[in-house]
Amino acid sequence: MRVLDPRLYQRARAVRTLLVVDSVLAVVVALLVLAQAFLLARVAARAFGGASLDDVAPALVLLGLVVIARAAGAWGFEVAGRRAAAEVVSQLRLDVVDARLRRRPAALDGTQTSEVTTTAVTGVDALEATFARYLPQIVLAAVVPIAVLAIVVSIDPLAAGVMVLTLPLVPVFMWLVGRQTARRARERWQALALLSNHFLDVVRGLPTLRAFNRGAVQAERIASVSDEYRTTTMGTLRLAFLSGAILELAATLGIALVAVVVGVRLAEGNIGFEAALTVLVLTPELYLPIRNLAAQWHASADGAAVAERLLDLSENPAVPVELVRRSSAKLAPITFERVSYRYPTRELDVLRDVELVIEPGEAVALVGPSGSGKSTLLSLIMCFAEPSSGRILVGGDDLAGIDPKAWRHLTAYVPQHPMLFRGTVADNIRLGAPAAADEDVRAAAALARAHDFVDALPDGYETVVGEGGRAVSVGERRRIALARAFVRDAPLVLLDEPTADLDPESASIVADAVDLLREGRTLVLVAHRPELAARADRIVRIGAVAEAVA
């Protein structure tokens, strides 16, 4: 049973800071526990001895201050934990985004976008429970029992011996239950990820589902997946309640045994009343931190599962930091040597033993049936994926040994379905070159045959598009994406189906823009339309083996 993934201690400074703060607070709380027990026993003993309220008033005031101080310590644990959780979550989210940008996009490594979203967003509450309540309780469970045992040994060694014998029962039961709880927590998050994936797919496909009258079927499927998530959640709660009862029983038996031993010794006159009362008051405090730790373990199990998954998603294997040797206008040849690639979710290679050389300044059109691996080949060039076997050379350098960030500075990529982010048209074009001046943005739009329709928008280049903004057609979206490639002015341009789903007029406009884009650059183009592929210097058919087409 692990407290947290060890990688968190190595990568999250906030975790180490939190442990230091919790340790200091735990020592203070342990001293306050002892002070509270002594004061309470003294007040009770003197009251039984006939002391007046005035006689015990100073002790009562001190007792009240100790209780307030303990409450302040608990508040300090909560605040420190929540702040640490916020910092850790922010860092993990940034690491996930950085890993997704630097290495493989979602889906190319078998990860779904909705799973990343669910883990990074819903996981906040789970991690807060871990840092604000569970980690502080671990420190308290390590400090307070030792302090209590040290005091009880000096008062009544026999009672301390009983404590030492019964105390291990609680953590042993907690460990046994914890192993099962961790498994249930992982199953619950897997069910939640499945529900999120399916729900996102349904929302994206609502128009298609309505067109084919399949909405009711998907509603039943969502109900089924939701019921599976409900079942796993209730199973986790059921285990939490049952284990809580077991742990409470173990702690209660320990307290009862100590009470019996102290009562017998008090009756025999072997211990004073105030000393016996002090031991009895301290006994529940001995088991309380461990009982609370057991209770918080179930809340922290979700946090541990979330942190583990976020760390897995943010793993960014180190790559050599060798930079690409760039020429002013052209790249070295790009050579595929028996390159194969297989998606994690498939059993067969989508590309197998590809042999291909792309010369500098050449325009190459990749053609082939759907699913033959044309877009996958572009992903390999962009370092979004790594070959399952074989290698890709840039000049004489293996692409696997080149820093992906430096390599992508030399490329411009237009995907089959370009994304317009919420912002102005100018901002979306500047995605290719953030420092581009207004005149450069307009020039790039003109080359991409986008200037006329952008200029006719209500606010021109300042028109907001993307989520919640003005809607644009597929062809207009494609031309804005091409403008990004123009403004980037990279020596290597990769285009994935730039005329797909366009009417003949829009396709002709985009094709003319592609002709301009190829000038002075190396161009790799995925094309289904024969008229677009014919504009390239060379056509390569992608299938089991890449073949040049005369």
DOVEXDREN-348519 format. One line per 3 residues: their letters; for each residue z, x, y of C-alpha. Coordinates in steps of 0.5 Angstrom, whole numbers, m for minus. Example, Ala and Ser with C-alpha at 12.3 -4.5 7.8 and 13.67 -1.06 7.14 Angstrom:
<atoms>
AS	16:25:m9  14:27:m2
</atoms>
This chain:
<atoms>
MRV	0:0:0  m3:4:6  0:2:13
LDP	m6:3:16  m13:7:15  m11:14:16
RLY	m18:15:20  m14:11:26  m9:16:27
QRA	m14:22:27  m19:18:32  m15:13:36
RAV	m10:17:41  m7:10:43  m4:10:35
RTL	0:16:36  2:14:43  5:8:40
LVV	8:11:34  12:16:39  14:10:44
DSV	16:6:38  20:11:35  24:12:41
LAV	25:5:42  28:4:34  33:10:36
VVA	35:6:42  35:m1:38  39:2:32
LLV	45:5:37  45:m2:40  46:m5:33
LAQ	52:m1:31  55:m2:38  54:m10:37
AFL	57:m10:30  63:m6:33  64:m10:39
LAR	63:m17:35  68:m14:30  73:m12:35
VAA	73:m19:39  73:m23:32  79:m19:30
RAF	83:m19:36  82:m26:37  85:m28:30
GGA	90:m23:32  92:m28:38  89:m24:44
SLD	87:m28:50  80:m29:53  82:m25:58
DVA	84:m19:53  77:m20:50  73:m21:56
PAL	71:m14:57  68:m13:50  65:m20:51
VLL	61:m17:57  59:m11:53  57:m15:47
GLV	53:m20:52  49:m13:55  48:m11:48
VIA	45:m17:46  40:m17:52  38:m10:51
RAA	36:m11:44  32:m17:47  29:m12:52
GAW	28:m7:46  24:m13:42  20:m14:48
GFE	18:m7:49  16:m6:42  11:m12:43
VAG	8:m10:50  7:m3:47  4:m6:41
RRA	m1:m10:45  m3:m5:50  m4:0:44
AAE	m8:m6:40  m13:m7:46  m14:0:47
VVS	m16:1:39  m20:m5:39  m24:m3:45
QLR	m25:4:42  m27:2:36  m32:m3:39
LDV	m35:3:43  m35:7:36  m39:1:33
VDA	m44:0:38  m45:8:39  m46:8:31
RLR	m51:3:31  m55:6:37  m55:13:34
RRP	m56:12:27  m58:5:23  m59:m1:27
AAL	m56:m7:23  m59:m10:17  m62:m3:15
DGT	m56:m1:12  m54:m8:9  m50:m10:15
QTS	m51:m17:18  m51:m18:26  m46:m24:25
EVT	m41:m19:20  m41:m14:26  m39:m20:31
TTA	m34:m23:27  m30:m17:25  m31:m14:32
VTG	m29:m20:36  m24:m24:31  m21:m18:29
VDA	m17:m17:36  m12:m22:34  m11:m19:27
LEA	m10:m12:30  m5:m15:35  m1:m17:30
TFA	m1:m10:26  1:m6:33  5:m11:36
RYL	10:m13:30  8:m9:24  8:m2:26
PQI	14:m3:30  18:m6:24  16:0:20
VLA	19:5:25  26:0:25  26:m1:18
AVV	26:7:17  31:8:23  36:2:23
PIA	38:2:15  40:10:16  44:9:22
VLA	48:3:18  49:7:12  51:13:16
IVV	57:8:19  59:4:13  60:11:9
SID	65:13:14  68:6:14  68:4:6
PLA	64:9:1  64:3:m4  61:m2:0
AGV	56:4:2  54:5:m5  53:m2:m7
MVL	48:m2:m1  44:4:m3  44:1:m10
TLP	41:m6:m8  37:m4:m2  31:m1:m6
LVP	30:m8:m9  27:m11:m3  21:m5:m1
VFM	20:m5:m9  18:m13:m9  15:m12:m2
WLV	10:m6:m5  9:m11:m11  7:m17:m7
GRQ	3:m12:m2  m2:m10:m7  m4:m17:m8
TAR	m4:m19:m1  m9:m13:1  m14:m16:m4
RAR	m13:m23:m2  m14:m21:6  m21:m17:4
ERW	m23:m23:0  m21:m28:6  m25:m23:11
QAL	m31:m23:6  m31:m31:6  m31:m31:14
ALL	m37:m26:14  m41:m30:9  m39:m37:13
SNH	m41:m33:20  m48:m30:17  m50:m37:14
FLD	m48:m41:21  m52:m36:25  m58:m37:21
VVR	m57:m44:21  m57:m44:29  m63:m40:29
GLP	m67:m44:25  m65:m51:28  m72:m53:30
TLR	m75:m51:23  m69:m55:20  m70:m61:24
AFN	m78:m60:23  m77:m61:16  m71:m66:16
RGA	m67:m61:12  m61:m61:17  m57:m65:12
VQA	m58:m60:6  m55:m54:11  m49:m59:13
ERI	m47:m59:6  m48:m52:5  m44:m50:11
ASV	m39:m55:9  m39:m51:2  m38:m44:5
SDE	m33:m47:10  m29:m50:4  m29:m43:0
YRT	m26:m40:7  m21:m45:7  m19:m44:m1
TTM	m18:m36:0  m14:m37:7  m9:m42:3
GTL	m9:m37:m3  m7:m32:2  m2:m37:5
RLA	1:m39:m1  2:m32:m3  6:m30:3
FLS	11:m36:2  12:m35:m5  13:m27:m4
GAI	17:m29:2  22:m33:m2  23:m27:m7
LEL	24:m22:m2  29:m27:2  33:m28:m5
AAT	33:m20:m6  36:m19:1  41:m25:0
LGI	44:m22:m7  45:m15:m4  49:m18:2
ALV	53:m23:m3  55:m17:m7  57:m13:m1
AVV	61:m19:1  64:m19:m5  66:m12:m6
VGV	69:m12:1  73:m18:0  76:m16:m6
RLA	78:m9:m2  81:m13:3  85:m18:m1
EGN	88:m11:m5  89:m8:2  85:m2:1
IGF	81:m4:8  83:m6:15  81:m13:17
EAA	77:m10:23  73:m5:19  72:m10:13
LTV	69:m15:19  65:m9:22  62:m8:15
LVL	60:m15:14  57:m16:20  53:m9:19
TPE	50:m11:12  45:m17:14  43:m11:19
LYL	41:m7:14  37:m12:10  34:m15:17
PIR	29:m10:19  26:m9:11  26:m17:11
NLA	22:m17:17  17:m12:15  16:m16:9
AQW	14:m22:13  10:m18:18  6:m15:12
HAS	2:m21:11  0:m22:18  m2:m14:18
ADG	m6:m15:12  m12:m18:16  m11:m13:21
AAV	m12:m7:16  m18:m10:13  m21:m11:20
AER	m19:m4:22  m22:m1:15  m29:m5:16
LLD	m29:m3:24  m28:4:22  m34:4:16
LSE	m38:1:21  m37:6:26  m38:12:22
NPA	m43:16:25  m45:22:20  m45:29:24
VPV	m52:31:25  m54:38:27  m55:38:35
ELV	m61:42:35  m66:39:41  m73:37:40
RRS	m78:43:43  m82:38:48  m88:40:51
SAK	m90:37:58  m95:32:55  m96:32:47
LAP	m91:33:41  m93:37:35  m96:33:29
ITF	m91:28:25  m92:30:18  m90:25:12
ERV	m88:29:6  m88:24:0  m83:20:4
SYR	m80:14:0  m75:8:3  m71:3:m1
YPT	m67:m2:3  m60:m3:1  m61:m10:m1
REL	m67:m9:m5  m68:m6:m12  m75:m3:m11
DVL	m78:2:m6  m81:m1:0  m85:5:2
RDV	m87:10:m4  m89:17:m4  m92:17:3
ELV	m97:22:5  m99:22:12  m100:27:18
IEP	m100:24:26  m104:29:30  m102:30:37
GEA	m105:25:42  m108:21:36  m108:13:36
VAL	m106:11:29  m107:4:27  m102:2:21
VGP	m105:m4:17  m103:m7:11  m100:m14:8
SGS	m94:m17:10  m88:m13:7  m92:m7:5
GKS	m87:m3:10  m91:m2:16  m85:m3:21
TLL	m80:1:16  m85:7:17  m84:6:25
SLI	m76:5:24  m76:12:20  m80:15:26
MCF	m75:13:31  m69:15:26  m67:8:25
AEP	m67:9:18  m67:16:13  m72:17:8
SSG	m69:15:1  m73:21:m1  m78:26:2
RIL	m78:28:9  m81:27:16  m83:34:20
VGG	m84:34:27  m88:41:27  m84:45:23
DDL	m78:42:24  m75:37:19  m73:30:23
AGI	m67:29:19  m64:36:23  m66:33:30
DPK	m61:30:34  m63:23:34  m61:21:42
AWR	m66:27:44  m71:25:40  m71:18:42
HLT	m72:21:49  m79:23:47  m81:16:45
AYV	m82:9:47  m82:3:42  m84:m4:43
PQH	m81:m8:37  m85:m14:34  m80:m19:38
PML	m78:m15:44  m71:m17:47  m70:m19:54
FRG	m63:m18:56  m60:m23:62  m62:m20:68
TVA	m68:m19:73  m75:m17:71  m74:m11:74
DNI	m68:m9:70  m71:m11:64  m77:m6:65
RLG	m72:m1:68  m69:m1:61  m74:4:59
APA	m72:9:65  m66:7:69  m67:11:75
AAD	m74:9:76  m76:7:83  m78:0:85
EDV	m86:2:86  m85:5:79  m83:m1:76
RAA	m89:m5:79  m94:0:77  m92:0:70
AAL	m92:m8:70  m99:m7:73  m101:m3:68
ARA	m98:m7:62  m102:m13:66  m95:m16:67
HDF	m95:m16:75  m99:m22:77  m95:m27:73
VDA	m88:m23:75  m90:m23:82  m92:m31:81
LPD	m85:m32:79  m80:m36:84  m76:m29:86
GYE	m82:m24:83  m79:m18:80  m72:m21:82
TVV	m72:m27:78  m67:m27:72  m69:m28:65
GEG	m66:m27:58  m60:m31:56  m59:m37:61
GRA	m65:m35:65  m72:m37:67  m76:m38:60
VSV	m82:m34:59  m88:m34:54  m88:m30:48
GER	m94:m26:51  m90:m25:58  m85:m22:54
RRI	m89:m18:50  m92:m15:57  m85:m14:60
ALA	m84:m10:54  m90:m6:55  m88:m5:62
RAF	m82:m1:59  m86:3:55  m90:5:61
VRD	m85:6:66  m81:11:60  m88:15:60
APL	m86:18:53  m91:23:49  m90:18:43
VLL	m91:11:43  m89:6:37  m92:m1:38
DEP	m90:m6:32  m95:m12:32  m96:m12:40
TAD	m101:m18:39  m97:m22:34  m97:m30:35
LDP	m101:m29:41  m107:m34:43  m114:m30:44
ESA	m113:m29:51  m106:m27:51  m108:m22:46
SIV	m114:m19:49  m110:m18:55  m104:m14:51
ADA	m110:m10:48  m113:m8:54  m106:m6:56
VDL	m105:m2:50  m111:2:51  m108:4:58
LRE	m102:6:54  m105:11:49  m108:15:54
GRT	m105:22:54  m100:20:49  m99:20:41
LVL	m100:12:39  m97:9:33  m99:2:32
VAH	m98:m3:27  m103:m9:27  m105:m15:24
RPE	m111:m16:28  m118:m13:26  m120:m12:33
LAA	m114:m9:35  m114:m4:30  m121:m2:31
RAD	m119:1:38  m115:6:34  m118:13:33
RIV	m116:12:25  m113:6:21  m108:8:16
RIG	m107:3:10  m100:2:8  m98:0:1
AVA	m95:4:m5  m99:10:m2  m101:11:5
EAV	m109:12:5  m114:13:11  m119:8:12
A	m126:10:14
</atoms>
